[in-house]
Amino acid sequence: MKNPKLSVIIPAYMEGKMLETNIPIIHKEIGSFEKSFELIVSSEGNDNTPTVMKILMKKYKNLKFIYSQKRLGKGGGIENGLTQAKGLYIIFMDADLSVHPSYARNIIPLLQKYDIVVASRYNPISKIKRSKTRAFLGASYSVFVKIILRTGVRDNQCGFKGFKRQVLENIRGKIKNKGWFWDTEVMFRARKLGYTITEFPISWYEREESNVHVMDNIFEMFFAVIRLYIRSLFKKNNY
């Protein structure tokens, strides 16, 4: 297969059961609007994901699997997937499909005009279903980032984003945090480098069955914002 137009990276931590259900959905939805694409599952953990992926790769020839026994974190998992990505455009999404993969069709046209495209839960017309606690903490974090880091992005942490490949390649070498804060740091550094970013509205649903527990790390992320801000003040371009 020649280099595809689109690479879709799916970071996964012990999500074998969910991947078994959702990879066929992702493949069908992406294939409905783009024929030249690859799916890359970047996995870690000790569940049955390798066994599930071995079966799925027999069915989907454009499906790739990268496995790490070492805990990489969300950002580290995405970057690990990027090492195998060949597409002109890169999209990453969560394995639990909190954002339905059909929204990927919105991203490619926008990447003709912008460097980065972000699915935003805080767009006024987005439809969100989540617990009150998660809604409050998430909104508070968004406001905090807006005030301190000034990324100009409403939703820095949504796990559904698209990039021009070269843009993401240029940014990733500067990212220090490989965990949940990775998304926010990408947005911050993208703005500093002068890349253009746009957001679009989505429907987003909190999936109870997922192993994604961002709120477990929310307070660490608040501190990560402060650390990044301080580094940017004292180290200028090398932070």
N, C-alpha and C positions, 0 to 999 in steps of 0.2 A: 504493500500500500504506500503510495506516495504521501508526502507530508499532508496531513489533513488541514482544513481551514480552521477547525475548532477543536480545542482540547477542553474537556470537562473533568475537573479534579474533584474527587469526593473523599475528604479526610474521614477516617472511620476508626473509632476506638471500641473494640469488642462489639461490633454491630453486625455479626454474621447473619442473624435471623432477619434483621431489617434489610440488609443488602439483598438477601434472597428474594424478598418481596419487592423491593424498590428499584433494583437495577433494571428489570424488564420495563418498569414504568418510565424511568429516565431514558432508556434507550429508545423506546417508542416515541416519546415526546420530542426528543432532540432530533430523531430521524424524520419527524413529520415536517420539519422546516429546513434541515441541513443534512445533506447526504454525505458530506466530507467531514467526519468528526471521529473522535476517539474518546472513550471513557477511561479514566484512570482512577482506580481505587487505591488510596494510600492508607494502609492499615497498620495498627499496632494493637497489642493485647494478646491474650492467650485463649481466646474462644475458638469457635469453629470457622472463623472467617476464611482461612486458607482453603479449607475443604469446600466451602460454599463457592468461593471464587473459581476454584479449579473446574467445577461443574459449569458455572456460568460462562467461563471463557471458551468452553467448547461450543457454546451456542452463539456467543457474540464475539466475532473475530476481531472487532475493533475495541475490545475490552482489555485493559492492562491492569496488572496487580502488583503493587509494591508493598512489601511487608517488612516491618522493623520490630525486632524483639525489644529494642530500647524505646522507652517512652519519649516521644518527640514533642508532644504538645500539639495543639491545633495548628499553629503557624508552622511548626517544624514539619508536620505531616503534609501541609500544602506545598511547602518548599521541596520536600522529598518527591512529591508527585510532579512538581515542575521540572525536575531533572529528567523526566521521561517524556514530557509533553513536547509535541512537534507542531502544534497548531499556531496559526497566525494570531488567533484570539484565544484567550484563556478565560474560562468561567469556573468558579468553584461554588459548590453548594453542599449543604449538610445532608448526611445520609438519611435523616429522618423525614426529609421533604416537608419541613415546616413551611417552606415556600415551594409551591408546586413547580416542577421542572418546565412546565409549559411557559413560564415567564421568561425562560431563556430566549425565546423568540423576540422579546423586546430588546434584548441586549445588543445583538449584532448590528442592527441598523443604527443604534445610538453610538456604537463604537466607530462608526464612520465619521462622527463629528467630535467625539470626546475620547480622552485617553482611558478613563475609568468610568464604569457604570455601576451604581449601587442600588440594590433593592432596598427601599426605605419603609420601615414600619411606622415612621413618624410623618410621612406625607399626609396632608389633611384628608385625602380620600382613601387611604389605606384602610383595610379592614383587619382588625387584630383580635385574636381570642387568646387570652392568657390570664393567669392568676393576678389578683390585685397587687399582691406583694411583688411579683416579678414586673408588673407594669410600672409600679412606683419606683422600684430600684433602677429599672432600665431607663425610664424617663429622667430620673435624677442624674444618672451617669451621663446621659446624652447632653443635658444642660451643663454639667460640670466640664465635659470635654469642650463644649462650645465656648465656654468662658475662658478656660485655661489654655487650651491648645489651638483654638480658633481654626479648626480644619475646614469650616464652612460646610460641613456635612451634617445633616440631621441624624442619620443612623450610621454610626461608624462600625457597629458590631454585628450587623445582620450578616449571616453566613452565606449570602448569595450576591456575588459580585462578578463583574467582567472587566478584563484588561486587554489592551493591546499587548501582545506578548513582550515586545521590547521594553515597554514601560515597566512591566512587572519585573523583568530581568534587571533593569537598572535600579529599581527600588530595593529588591530583596537583599542585596549585599549590605545594605545599610541598616536592616532591621535587627535589633538586639534581642527583643522579646520574642520567644518562639511559642508562647502559650496563648491564652485567650486574648491577651492584649495586642497580639500581632495585628489584627484588623485595624485597630485604632492607630497604631504606629505607622502602618502602611498609609493611611489617609493623611496623617500629619506630615510624613516625609514626602508624599506625593505633592502636597500643597507647597512645601518648601522648595521642591524642584520645579515648580511651575506647571505641573500637569493639570489638565482640565478634568473635572469630575462632575457628573450629573447623577441625579437620583430619580427613581420612578416608583409609583405606588404599587402595592401588592396586597394580597390577602396572606396573613400569617397566622398559623395555628400552633400553639404550644403542644408538643407531643409528649405525653407522659411516659410512653414506652421507650423513649430514646435514652441513650447513655450520655447525652449532652446536658451538662448541668452548669451552665454559665454562671448562674446566681451563686453557686458555691464559691466562686472566685471573685465576686463583684467587688468586695472591699479591697482585695489585693490589686484589682484593676484601678481603683481610685488612687491608691498609692503609686501605681505605675504611671499614671498621668502626671502626678507631681514630680516623680523622678525624671521623666522624659523632659518636662518643662525646665527643670533645674539644669539638666545636662545641656539643653539647647541654649540656655542663657550663658553658661560658663565655658562651653566648648565650641560654640559657634557652629562651624560646618562639620566638625568631627564629634558627633554625639550619637 
